[in-house]
């Protein structure tokens, strides 16, 4: 992935003080309300075919799969990734808007064509996080780059009928971990999990 993302805050505009001249006195008007920082991005928890990348490739045969959802990145972060992150060779450092530091691994997710809705959550560990976004947000959102957003607790992904449906995303950990991702078929309630070793963590 690219350079590390760091949270930023937008400075409020300068306060405009208006002076009114009245007979024998020059009172100062009260300060107007200060501007506030731009609102945090709220990532959508429901993504559809229209939110996916166009021209998504078919799922790789060797990609770990659960309930028709797959990702090559679910094989785990690179062997060189370790904790703590020292440089770009040992990981990708990501800091969210609250200052929490993560090790990130780019994790595009592909839903099989015509498979309906799937819900994705992280079962374990509790301090890991999953980002799944629309292609537009991934490519253009400054808040997403800077980590200034709110994450939903789960994502519901709707597949395209006529093509594989791939959404961009990242898996975030706060140390070596086996990240257990749960995928549920909405129509039946059936679920499966996939275990992803991250930053030196191992999965039994």
C-alpha positions in Angstrom: 0.0 0.0 0.0 1.0 3.6 -0.1 2.4 5.9 2.5 1.1 5.7 6.0 -2.1 7.5 6.8 -2.3 9.8 9.8 -5.3 11.6 11.4 -5.6 15.3 10.7 -7.7 18.0 12.1 -9.0 21.0 10.2 -8.2 24.4 11.9 -11.3 26.6 12.4 -11.5 29.8 10.3 -10.3 33.0 11.8 -12.9 34.8 13.9 -14.3 38.0 12.3 -14.8 40.8 14.8 -17.3 43.4 13.7 -17.0 46.9 15.2 -20.1 49.1 15.2 -19.7 52.8 15.8 -22.5 54.2 17.9 -22.7 57.8 19.4 -20.1 58.2 22.1 -19.1 54.5 22.2 -17.7 51.7 20.1 -19.1 48.3 21.4 -17.8 45.1 19.9 -20.3 42.7 18.5 -20.2 39.2 20.0 -18.0 36.7 18.2 -19.8 34.6 15.6 -19.9 30.9 16.2 -16.6 29.4 15.4 -16.4 27.0 12.4 -16.1 23.3 13.3 -14.1 20.5 11.8 -15.5 18.6 8.9 -17.7 15.7 10.0 -16.1 12.3 10.2 -16.8 9.9 7.4 -19.3 7.1 8.2 -18.4 4.1 6.2 -21.5 2.4 4.8 -22.4 -1.0 6.2 -24.4 -1.9 3.1 -22.6 -2.2 -0.2 -24.1 -3.2 -3.6 -23.0 -4.1 -7.1 -22.9 -0.3 -7.9 -20.3 0.2 -5.1 -17.9 -2.4 -6.4 -14.9 -2.0 -8.7 -15.9 -2.2 -12.3 -14.4 -5.2 -14.3 -13.7 -7.2 -11.2 -11.6 -10.3 -11.9 -12.9 -13.8 -11.1 -12.0 -15.2 -7.7 -8.5 -16.8 -7.6 -8.9 -20.6 -7.2 -6.4 -20.7 -4.4 -8.0 -17.8 -2.4 -9.5 -18.8 1.0 -13.3 -18.8 0.7 -16.3 -18.6 3.0 -19.9 -18.7 1.9 -19.0 -17.5 -1.6 -16.8 -14.7 -0.4 -13.1 -14.9 -1.1 -9.8 -12.9 -0.9 -6.2 -13.9 -1.7 -5.2 -11.6 1.1 -7.0 -14.0 3.5 -3.9 -16.2 3.1 -2.3 -13.8 5.5 0.0 -10.7 5.5 3.5 -11.1 4.0 6.0 -13.2 6.0 8.2 -10.0 6.3 5.4 -8.2 8.2 6.2 -8.1 11.9 5.3 -6.2 15.1 6.2 -3.6 15.9 6.4 -2.1 12.5 9.8 -0.5 11.8 9.7 0.4 8.2 7.8 -0.4 4.9 9.4 -3.8 4.7 8.0 -4.9 8.0 4.4 -3.6 7.5 2.1 -0.8 6.7 1.4 1.5 9.6 -2.1 3.0 9.9 -3.4 5.4 12.5 -7.1 6.0 13.0 -8.8 9.3 13.9 -8.6 8.4 17.6 -4.9 7.9 17.5 -5.0 4.1 17.6 -2.1 2.6 15.7 -2.7 -0.5 13.5 -0.8 -2.7 11.2 -2.7 -2.9 8.0 -3.0 -5.4 5.2 -4.8 -4.5 1.9 -7.7 -6.9 1.7 -10.0 -6.7 -1.4 -13.0 -9.0 -1.0 -14.7 -10.8 -3.9 -18.3 -12.0 -3.8 -19.3 -14.7 -6.3 -21.6 -13.5 -9.1 -25.3 -14.0 -8.4 -24.8 -15.2 -4.8 -27.0 -12.6 -3.1 -26.2 -11.0 0.2 -23.4 -11.8 2.5 -22.7 -10.3 6.0 -19.0 -10.0 7.1 -17.8 -9.5 10.6 -14.7 -10.1 12.7 -15.1 -12.8 15.3 -11.6 -12.5 16.8 -9.6 -10.7 18.1 -11.7 -7.9 19.6 -9.2 -5.2 18.8 -8.9 -6.1 15.1 -10.9 -4.1 12.6 -12.1 -4.5 9.0 -12.5 -1.8 6.4 -14.7 -2.5 3.4 -15.6 0.5 1.2 -17.1 1.5 -2.1 -14.7 1.9 -4.9 -15.4 5.6 -5.1 -14.6 6.2 -1.4 -11.5 4.1 -1.6 -10.2 6.1 -4.5 -11.2 9.6 -3.5 -12.0 9.9 0.2 -9.4 12.0 2.1 -11.0 10.9 5.4 -10.4 7.3 4.5 -6.8 8.0 3.7 -6.3 9.9 7.0 -8.1 7.4 9.2 -10.8 9.9 10.2 -13.9 7.8 10.0 -16.3 5.6 11.9 -16.3 1.8 11.2 -19.5 -0.2 11.2 -19.5 -3.5 13.2 -20.4 -5.5 10.1 -20.8 -5.2 6.4 -23.6 -6.5 4.2 -22.4 -7.0 0.6 -24.8 -7.6 -2.3 -23.3 -9.4 -5.3 -23.8 -8.4 -8.9 -25.9 -10.9 -10.9 -23.7 -11.2 -13.9 -20.1 -10.8 -12.6 -17.9 -11.2 -9.6 -18.2 -8.3 -7.2 -15.0 -7.0 -5.7 -14.8 -4.4 -3.0 -11.6 -2.7 -1.7 -10.7 -3.0 1.9 -8.1 -3.5 4.7 -7.7 -5.7 7.7 -6.3 -3.9 10.7 -4.6 -5.4 13.8 -2.9 -4.0 16.9 -0.3 -6.7 17.1 0.4 -10.3 15.9 -3.0 -12.0 15.5 -5.0 -14.7 13.9 -8.0 -12.7 12.6 -11.1 -14.8 12.4 -13.5 -13.4 9.8 -17.1 -14.7 9.8 -19.2 -14.7 6.6 -23.0 -15.3 6.8 -25.4 -16.0 4.0 -28.3 -13.6 4.6 -31.0 -15.8 3.0 -30.2 -18.9 5.1 -28.3 -17.7 8.1 -25.6 -20.2 7.3 -22.1 -19.0 8.3 -18.5 -20.0 7.8 -15.2 -18.5 9.0 -11.8 -18.0 7.6 -8.7 -17.5 9.7 -6.1 -14.9 8.6 -2.6 -14.8 10.1 -1.4 -11.2 10.5 1.9 -9.7 11.5 3.5 -12.8 12.7 0.4 -14.3 14.3 -0.4 -17.9 13.7 -3.6 -19.8 13.1 -4.0 -23.3 14.3 
